[in-house]
Amino acid sequence: MKIHWKQPATALSFIICFLSLSIALTSCQFEDEDFFDESAALRVEHTNEKVQELLVKPENGWVMQYFCGTGVAHFEGFNILARFEKGDKVTLASNHRYLRNDQAGKYTESSSLYQLLLEDGPVLALNTWNDVLTPFVDPVSPWQAPRVLNKDGAGMQGDNNFVIMKYGDDEILLRGERYSGHTRLVPCDRPWEEYLADCAKLKDYVSGGLITSYYITNGSDTLYLTGLSTGRIRYSERLNDPLKNDSLSGLYTPSSLRFERTDTIGADPFQEFVLTPDSTCLQTIDGKVRIIACWDNYIVNTRNTLWNFDQTTFSETQKGLMEQIDAELKKFSKNYSLAAIGLGRSTGNGAVKGLVITFYTNTAKSKTNTAGLTLSTSVPSFAQMLIESSEDAEMDRNMTNFSSKCDVGKLALQFAATISGTYTITPNDYFQPTGCVLQQLGGTATYTLKQ
């Protein structure tokens, strides 16, 4: 296009003319081509209609995997059951520990209203009081509710309005509108109380025993986890004096442990772990990352559990030493006799960790006591035990008393020398072991330990 000027024009008049021409051309372009079939408001409305259909669809409603707030894991995740009805009614249920009116930990149902809002994007709003959900949203101290206002009014940083991030028949992903906590809806596949009971059953199995620490590993990288019993999970590069602690919130389903968000170890992502068929560990769906209870450390370094040897696994030499110890105990007192030999911590004053002799203190064999001497046990690598004895081992008070009047201490030292070596450990249960088998590396000795 050529522009001819009949008279000199000022710069300003040229600019005005050029902009007018540009606007005219641009206006024609948008009139000729429609980039969207629907307006933004109409698209949100249609999305809400689809979400509404999904919400009322599952026969047993939904499991709301609910997480509070952002940042470090101050709170665990919570399982809330939800049944949406056509219209605006929703019924929520849970047995979480923040229920009020003496209902903490008890199964509770509560009904309230919900809406699907037309905002910049689709929003699910549960914005009327509900005894199950509102304690997370209330701006009060969760430990002094409802009397004391939280100092910043944030309460537990819970949300009741959720931006719908993704939706489908099997999963609806939500993000808290105010605090950005992650919430996930999945269809519930069983009666509500049964679902919560099955979640508690897995949690109790994985974390309800005496083991409190876990490995998380992808085979080449390993970190340590604690807090699986509380859902406020910390992980670090070592158990004692860690240089750095990171945290995640988690919750249990009937078949898995799920974290609020995805994290990585090495190059491998993890978020949800399922119990393996043989119950040896929890692992991601692709099997690349595993959570393993530190059962080897528990068996080797326990301070409060006595692991007695199954005497049928002893060699003839060891059985002979046992007979001699029993005879020496009887020399010390006619009421005494040998009950067991094990590994662990002796009882009474001057208790030591190492080889422990349990002896009966009455002829009816209904009362026992222990005597111990120090024995070094360590974990040279995963699932191994190194046992080292010493001729100058420290003895507790009972063993010292025996040594002053008979040969029990001397014979115990000889017995300790017979079990020195390195062993592989195979527990009878990988999350709550009550026994294990020790197989000597480079040798033939095999021992069974039991609590």
N, C-alpha and C positions, 0 to 999 in steps of 0.2 A: 504494500500500500504506500502510495506517495502522497506527501502533504506539501501543498504549494502555498506560500505566504505572499499576499499582495503587498504587505507592508512589514517593515521590521517589527518583530515581536519581542516583548520583554521575556526574560527567563521565566518569570512567574506565570505569564500567560501560556507559555509552552508546557510547563509542568501540569497546569490545570487541564489543558487540552489532552495531554497524554494520559493522565489518570482517568479522565472521563471515558476515553476510548477503551482503556484496559478494563474498567468496570463494566462497560457495555458488553465487551467480548466475554468476560467471565460470567456474567449473568446469563448469557445465551448458552454457555457450556453446561451449567447446572440445570437449566430448564430442559436441555436435550437429554441428559443422562441422570438416572436415579440410582444412587449407589446402594441404598438399603430398601428392602421390601417393606419394612415396618419402622415406625418411630421407636426410639429407645424406650419410652414409657410403655408402649404396646408390647415390645419384646419382654420386658420385665413382667408385665401382667401375664403373658402367655407362659413364661417360665414358672411363675407362681402357681398357675393352674396345673401344670405338670407335676410340680412338687406336691401340691395338695393331693393329687391322685395317688402319688407314691406314699405319702404319710399315712393314709388310712388303709393302705393295701395289706400289710402283713397281718396274719391271723393273730399272732402273739405280740404284735406291736414291735417296737424297736428297742435295742440296747443303745443307750446314749453313753458313749465313753467320754466322760467329761473331765476336762482339765482346767484348773484355775490359772489365770494370769500369765505372766511372763517371767523370764529370768530364772534364778536358781530354784531348785525343787523344794519350795517351802511346804507344799502339799502334794500328796499322792494323787493319782487319778481315781475317779469314782464311776462305778457302774450305776446308771440310773435307767430304769425301765420306763418306756413311754408308749402310751396308746393314744393316737390322735383320732378324733371323730370328725365326720363331716360337719362343717359349721365352724365352731371355735372352741370346742372343749378338748382338753388334754388331761390324761391321768398319768402321773409320775409315781414311781415307787423305788425305794432303795432301803438299805439298812446301814447307811454310812454313819460315821461317828460324830457328825455335826448336826444330826437331827436334834431338835429341841423338845422341850416339854417331857423330859425323861424318856425319850424315844431313841436316844443314841444307841446304835448297834442293833436296833429292833426293826423288823420289816414294817414299813409304813407306806401307805398309799395316800396321795393327795391330788385333788382335781383343781384345775384352774383354766384360764383362757389362753388361747394362742392366736396369732395373726400372721399372715404373710404380707409384709409391708411392701409398698411401691416406693423404693428409694432409688439411689443411683444404680443399685443392683438388687437382686432378690434378698430379702431379709426375713428370717423366721424369728418372731418375737414371742417370748413367753413372759410377758411383762405384767402379769398380775400375780399376787402373792401365792406361792405354793410352798407348803411345808418342807418338801423334799429339795427343791432347787434354791429357793430364796435365801437360805442361810449362807450360800456362797456369794450372794450379791449384796446382802445387807452390809452397810458401812460400819460394822461394829467389830470389836475384837472377837475372833472365833473362840477364844478360850474364856472370855468373860461375857459372851452374848447372853441376853440382849442388853445388858445393863451398861456396858462401857463402849463408847464410840472409839473406833480405831483412830489413832492419832492423826492420820491423813485422810480418814474417811474412805479408805479403799477396801476395808474389810479383808476378804480373802481374794480380792481381785478376780471375782467370778463374773461371768456374763450371763444375761438372759436374753439378749438380742444377738442373733447370729447371722453373719453374712454367709449365704450359700455359695460355697466355692465349687462344688461338684456334686452331681446327683445321678442316681441310677437305682435300679431295683435292688442291688446288693449293698450299696454304700451311699451315704450322703455325708459329704465333708463340710464342716462349718468352721468359721473363725469368729471368735468373740468380737463384737463390734467396738467395745471400749478397750478391753485389755488384751485382745488378740489370742486368748487361749484357744487351743485346738479341741474341737469336739467332733466325734465321729458317730454316725448312726449306722447300725447294722441290724438286719432283721433278727428278732429273738426266735430261737428255734425250740423253746421249751417253756413250760410254766415259769412264771417270774420267780417265785421263791425257790424253785428247783435250780434255776439259772444262778442265782446268787449263792446258793449252797454249793454248787459245783465250782464256782469261782473260788470260794473259800477253801474248798477241798484241795485244789491245785496249789493255792498259795501256802496252805499248811504243809503240804508235802514238800514243796520246793524250799520253803524258808522257815518252817515251823519247828525244826530241830535245833540242835546245838551248834550247827555250822552257821557262821555269820558272814563268811567271805567267799567270793567266787572269782574264778578266772573268766575273762571274756577274751576269746582268741580267734584269729582267722588262720591259725597254723604257723604263721611267721611272726606276728605281733601279738603281744599279750598285755592286758591290763587287769586290774583287780577291781571288783565290784563289792560294795557293801550296801546295806539298806534294802535288800530284796524283801524283807519281812514288813517294812513300813511303806514301800512304794516311793520313798524319797531316796533315790539311788545315787550313790556317789561312786565315781570311778577314778582311779589314779594309777600311776606307774608302779607303785609298791604299796604294801599294806601299812608298814610302819614308817612314820615320819614322811609322808608323801610330799613331793615338791609342789604338786598342783592337784587340786580336786576339782573335777567337773561334776555336773549333776544333771539328772533327768528325772522326770516324774513318770511313774509307771502304774499299771493296773493289771490284774489277772482276769482272764476270761476262763471258761471251763477247760480250754485246751492250750492256752498260751500266756505269755507275759508280753505285754505291749507297752512301749514307751510313747510318750506324747509326740515326739518328733523323730525324724530320721537322723542318725549320726553315723560316723564311720570309724572303723579301726583299720589302719593302713589305707588301702584303696577300696575296702569293702563296706558298703552301707549296711546298717542294721536298724530295725525298729521293732519287729515282732518276732518272738521266739516261741516255737512249739516244743512240747515234750516229745522226745524221740520214742519210737515204739518200745525200745528196750529200757527206757527210763534212765539212761546213763547221763543225759545232759539235755539242755534246751538248745535249739538251733534255729537259725533263720530258714525260711522256706527253701531257699536255694542251697542250704547246707554249708555255706561258706563261713559263717560266724557262729560260734558256740559259746554258751555259758555253762561252765562246769563248776560244781561245788568244790571248794578246796578241801575235799575229803581226805586227801593224802596228808595235808598239813594238820587236819583235825586228828587223824589217827596217830600221827607221829608226835605232835607237840601238844596234845591235850593235857590240860592241867588238872582236870576234875574227874576224868573217867579212867577207870582201871580196866585194861585189856588183859584178861587172863588167857594163858596158853591152854589149848586143848591138850591134855597130857598124853593122849593117844598118839600125838604126832612127835613125841620126844624120842630121841635115840636111846639105845640101851645105856650109854654113858650118862645121859641126862636123867633117865629113870633111876639109875643107881645113886646119883647125887640127890635126887628127891628123897629116896629112902634114908639116906644118911642125914639129911636136914631134918626129916621127921623124927629120927632117933635122937638127934641132938636137942630138938625142942622138948622132947620128953625128959631128957636129962635136966633141962632148965626147970621144967615143971611137969609133974605127972599128968596134969590136966591139959597140957598143950599137945597139939598135933598139926601137921601140915594140911592146909586146905587147898591152896593154889599158888602158882607162880605166874607173875604177869608183868606188864609194862604200864607205867603210869605214875601217879603221885601217891606216896604213902600218907598215912593219916597221923594225927597227933602232933606233939611238940617236935620241932626240928624236922618237919616233913621234907622229903627230898623227892626229886623226879628221877625215875630210873627203873631198876629192877625191884619189884615189890613182892614180898612173901606174905601171903595171907595165912594166918594160923588160927585154929580154934583155941579158945581159952577155957573151955569146959568140956567135960567128958561127954556131955549130951550133944556136943557139936552144934549148938544153937547160937553161940556167940563167937565173934571173930575180932581180930585186930590185925594190924599190918606192921611189917618192918621193911625198911627200904635202904638201898644204896644207890648212889648216883650212877647214871649210865647216860652216855651221850647219844642222842638220837637226832637225826637231821634228814632233810629231803634233798639229796644231791641232784635229782631231776624229778620231773613230774612222775607221780605214782611210784616213787622209790623210797626206801627207808635204809639209812645207814646207821648201824648200831656199833658203838665203840665202848669197850669196857676199859677200866683202869685199875691197876693194883692198889693205888692209893685213893680209891673212891671214897667220897664222903658218905657217912652212914647217919641215919636218923637215930633218935634216942633209943628206940627199941632194939635196933640192930646193934648199936653200941653196947647195950646191956647184955645182949646175947653173947657178943664177942668176948666180953669180960669173964664169962662163966662157961661157955661151950663153944663149939666150932661152927655155929650157924652162919656167922659172918664170913668165915673163911670159905665155907662150902658155897655160899651165895656168890662170892667172887669167882670161884671156879665155874659155877653155872653160867655166870654172865659172860665169861670168856668163850663158852661153847656157842653162844648165840651171836657173837660179834661177826659182822659181815654186812654186805649190801643185798637188799631184797627188793623184788617187785611187790607191789601191793595190789590186791584185787579185793574190793569191798563187797559185802553182800548186798548193800544198797548204796547208790551213788549220791543220794541227797541226805539220807539219815542212816548211816551205817551203824550196825550193832555188832559187826564182826568182819573179819577179813582173812585172807590167805597171804602168807609171806612165802615167796619162792626165792631161794638164794640164787644170786647171780654167780655163775661160774662154779656152782656147787650143787649138791643134791638135797640139801635140807629144805623141807617144806613145813611151815607151822600154820596153825589156825589160831587166831585170836578172837575172843568174844567178850562182850561186856558182861 
